[in-house]
Amino acid sequence: MTFYHPPLLSLSEQETRRYAGLGPGGPFPEELVVSACNDGLLLANPRATWKRYSYNCACSTIKMMEPVQIHSRNIANHLQTAVEVAILAVTIGHELEQEVNNRFMTGDYTAGLLLDAAGTTAVEQVADAACKYLASEALRMGLSCTSRYSPGYGDWDIKNQPWVLSLSGGKEIGITINESCLLTPRKSVTAIVGLVPPTDHSMASLCQPEGCASCRLTNCFARKEPKQ
């Protein structure tokens, strides 16, 4: 198991606006967004962990003492040439969401909304940093990484979240799960990443949609626009 504490040196104001459901121009003054990002940096406690497992792409099965078969066409496509998978968990801890709750309780709804969005930006940046570090590990083995794919994306049911959290080692960094398969702290993410031969990954990435493009929630307020 790998533990990683990626540094957060800045938060994207553009992404924070997007997660708050705002367009580029408003309605809130830019200084409020900047303030939320600065507060997010102070309150976030970024942590990540992952474990690697052998993978049988022919039957979408994680090879271990008790094999786990993944029932998802999207995952089968996403990992179609993977020889290993890494199960990843990241969080920024409880402190930021506690401050979000405080702001809503005192009626400072704008600040609460923007800080919550900054928290989402933070955990996504932590996940991206963890994947970058994982990719450097894979490179030393002569492999490359697919993008991360989380329970609840596309046709991969969120009910898979408990075993994903367990295999990632996410409980070791303070992540728990409730009966609705929602993670606590809320600003936490689990995901699977494929480790593939570099040439196979470059070909697959041309054919398979990833991220928001693979998700069926087309009306999601945080959906990224496709690149032209």
C-alpha positions as CSV (number, residue, x, y, z in Angstrom):
1,M,0.0,0.0,0.0
2,T,1.2,3.5,-0.9
3,F,0.5,6.5,1.3
4,Y,1.0,10.0,-0.2
5,H,0.5,13.5,1.1
6,P,0.4,15.7,-2.0
7,P,1.1,19.4,-1.4
8,L,-1.7,21.9,-2.3
9,L,-0.1,25.1,-3.3
10,S,-3.1,26.7,-5.1
11,L,-6.7,26.0,-6.0
12,S,-8.1,26.7,-9.4
13,E,-10.5,29.6,-9.3
14,Q,-12.0,28.5,-12.6
15,E,-12.8,25.0,-11.3
16,T,-14.2,26.4,-8.1
17,R,-16.6,28.6,-10.1
18,R,-17.7,25.6,-12.1
19,Y,-18.3,23.4,-9.1
20,A,-20.3,26.2,-7.6
21,G,-22.5,26.2,-10.7
22,L,-21.3,29.6,-11.8
23,G,-20.3,30.9,-15.3
24,P,-17.1,32.7,-15.9
25,G,-18.5,36.1,-15.3
26,G,-20.6,35.9,-12.1
27,P,-22.8,36.5,-10.2
28,F,-20.3,36.7,-7.3
29,P,-17.4,39.1,-7.2
30,E,-14.0,37.5,-8.0
31,E,-12.6,38.4,-4.6
32,L,-15.1,36.1,-3.0
33,V,-14.0,33.2,-5.1
34,V,-10.3,34.0,-4.4
35,S,-11.1,34.2,-0.7
36,A,-12.8,30.8,-0.8
37,C,-9.8,29.2,-2.6
38,N,-7.4,30.7,0.0
39,D,-9.6,29.4,2.9
40,G,-9.7,26.0,1.1
41,L,-5.9,25.8,1.1
42,L,-5.8,26.5,4.8
43,L,-8.5,24.0,5.7
44,A,-7.6,21.1,3.5
45,N,-5.6,18.2,4.8
46,P,-4.7,16.3,1.6
47,R,-4.1,12.5,1.9
48,A,-4.1,9.7,-0.6
49,T,-3.5,6.0,-0.6
50,W,-3.6,3.2,-3.2
51,K,-2.9,-0.5,-3.6
52,R,-2.0,-2.3,-6.8
53,Y,-3.5,-5.6,-7.9
54,S,-3.1,-8.0,-10.8
55,Y,-5.9,-7.8,-13.3
56,N,-7.4,-10.1,-15.9
57,C,-8.8,-7.9,-18.6
58,A,-10.4,-10.8,-20.4
59,C,-13.0,-11.2,-17.6
60,S,-12.8,-7.8,-15.8
61,T,-11.5,-9.5,-12.7
62,I,-9.1,-8.2,-10.0
63,K,-6.9,-11.2,-9.1
64,M,-6.5,-11.8,-5.4
65,M,-7.3,-14.6,-2.9
66,E,-11.0,-13.9,-3.4
67,P,-11.2,-12.5,-6.9
68,V,-13.4,-9.5,-7.6
69,Q,-15.2,-9.3,-10.9
70,I,-16.3,-5.9,-12.0
71,H,-19.7,-5.8,-13.7
72,S,-19.6,-2.7,-15.9
73,R,-19.2,-2.4,-19.6
74,N,-17.6,1.0,-19.2
75,I,-15.0,-0.4,-16.8
76,A,-14.4,-3.4,-19.2
77,N,-13.7,-0.9,-22.0
78,H,-11.7,1.5,-19.8
79,L,-9.4,-1.4,-18.6
80,Q,-9.5,-3.4,-21.8
81,T,-5.6,-3.8,-21.9
82,A,-4.8,-3.4,-18.2
83,V,-2.4,-5.9,-16.6
84,E,-2.8,-4.3,-13.2
85,V,-5.1,-1.9,-11.5
86,A,-4.5,0.5,-8.7
87,I,-7.4,1.2,-6.3
88,L,-7.2,4.7,-5.1
89,A,-8.7,6.8,-2.2
90,V,-8.1,10.5,-1.5
91,T,-9.5,12.9,1.0
92,I,-9.0,16.4,2.3
93,G,-10.4,15.6,5.8
94,H,-13.2,17.0,7.9
95,E,-12.1,20.5,8.7
96,L,-13.2,22.2,5.5
97,E,-16.7,20.7,5.5
98,Q,-17.1,21.7,9.2
99,E,-16.4,25.3,8.3
100,V,-18.8,25.1,5.4
101,N,-21.5,23.9,7.8
102,N,-20.6,26.8,10.2
103,R,-21.0,29.3,7.5
104,F,-24.4,28.0,6.5
105,M,-25.6,27.9,10.1
106,T,-24.6,31.6,10.5
107,G,-26.4,32.6,7.3
108,D,-23.3,33.2,5.3
109,Y,-24.6,31.2,2.4
110,T,-22.5,32.6,-0.4
111,A,-19.3,32.0,1.5
112,G,-20.5,28.5,2.4
113,L,-21.3,27.7,-1.2
114,L,-18.0,28.9,-2.5
115,L,-16.0,27.2,0.2
116,D,-17.8,23.9,-0.5
117,A,-16.9,24.3,-4.2
118,A,-13.3,25.1,-3.3
119,G,-13.3,21.8,-1.3
120,T,-14.4,19.9,-4.4
121,T,-11.7,21.6,-6.4
122,A,-9.2,20.6,-3.7
123,V,-10.1,16.9,-3.6
124,E,-10.0,16.7,-7.4
125,Q,-6.6,18.3,-7.5
126,V,-5.4,15.9,-4.8
127,A,-6.7,12.9,-6.8
128,D,-5.0,14.3,-9.9
129,A,-1.7,14.7,-8.0
130,A,-2.0,11.1,-6.7
131,C,-2.6,9.8,-10.2
132,K,0.5,11.7,-11.4
133,Y,2.6,10.1,-8.7
134,L,1.1,6.7,-9.5
135,A,2.0,7.2,-13.2
136,S,5.6,7.8,-12.2
137,E,5.6,4.5,-10.4
138,A,4.1,2.7,-13.4
139,L,6.6,4.3,-15.7
140,R,9.4,2.6,-13.8
141,M,7.7,-0.7,-14.5
142,G,7.4,0.1,-18.2
143,L,3.7,0.8,-18.0
144,S,1.4,3.8,-18.2
145,C,-1.8,4.7,-16.5
146,T,-5.4,5.2,-17.7
147,S,-7.4,8.0,-16.3
148,R,-9.2,7.3,-12.9
149,Y,-12.7,6.0,-12.9
150,S,-14.9,6.2,-9.8
151,P,-18.0,4.3,-8.7
152,G,-21.1,6.2,-9.8
153,Y,-19.6,7.2,-13.2
154,G,-21.2,5.8,-16.3
155,D,-22.7,2.4,-15.7
156,W,-20.5,1.5,-12.7
157,D,-23.0,1.4,-9.9
158,I,-22.1,3.4,-6.7
159,K,-23.1,0.3,-4.8
160,N,-19.5,-1.0,-5.6
161,Q,-18.2,1.8,-3.4
162,P,-17.7,-0.4,-0.2
163,W,-15.3,-2.9,-1.7
164,V,-13.5,-0.2,-3.7
165,L,-12.9,1.7,-0.4
166,S,-11.7,-1.5,1.3
167,L,-9.3,-2.5,-1.4
168,S,-7.9,1.0,-1.6
169,G,-6.9,1.2,2.0
170,G,-9.0,4.3,2.3
171,K,-10.0,3.6,5.9
172,E,-6.3,4.0,6.9
173,I,-6.6,7.7,6.0
174,G,-9.9,8.2,7.8
175,I,-12.5,7.6,5.1
176,T,-15.7,5.7,6.1
177,I,-18.9,4.9,4.2
178,N,-22.6,4.9,5.1
179,E,-25.5,2.7,4.1
180,S,-26.2,4.9,1.0
181,C,-22.6,4.3,-0.2
182,L,-21.6,7.9,0.4
183,L,-18.1,8.6,1.7
184,T,-17.2,10.6,4.9
185,P,-15.5,13.0,4.8
186,R,-17.7,14.2,1.9
187,K,-14.7,15.6,0.1
188,S,-13.2,12.2,-0.6
189,V,-12.9,10.2,-3.8
190,T,-12.2,6.6,-4.6
191,A,-11.3,5.4,-8.1
192,I,-9.7,2.6,-10.1
193,V,-6.8,3.2,-12.5
194,G,-5.5,0.8,-15.1
195,L,-1.8,0.1,-15.6
196,V,-1.4,-0.8,-19.2
197,P,1.4,-1.2,-21.8
198,P,2.1,2.4,-23.1
199,T,1.2,1.7,-26.7
200,D,-2.1,0.1,-25.7
201,H,-3.0,3.0,-23.6
202,S,-2.3,5.5,-26.3
203,M,-4.5,3.6,-28.7
204,A,-7.3,3.1,-26.2
205,S,-7.5,6.7,-25.2
206,L,-8.3,7.6,-28.8
207,C,-11.4,5.3,-28.8
208,Q,-12.8,5.4,-25.3
209,P,-14.6,8.4,-23.7
210,E,-13.2,9.3,-20.3
211,G,-14.2,11.4,-17.3
212,C,-17.4,13.4,-17.9
213,A,-17.7,12.2,-21.5
214,S,-18.2,8.6,-20.2
215,C,-20.8,9.6,-17.5
216,R,-24.6,9.2,-18.1
217,L,-25.4,12.2,-15.9
218,T,-25.6,14.7,-18.8
219,N,-27.4,17.3,-16.8
220,C,-24.8,17.4,-14.0
221,F,-24.0,21.1,-13.0
222,A,-20.3,20.3,-12.7
223,R,-20.0,18.5,-16.1
224,K,-17.0,19.6,-18.1
225,E,-17.6,20.7,-21.7
226,P,-16.0,18.4,-24.3
227,K,-12.8,19.7,-25.7
228,Q,-13.1,20.9,-29.3
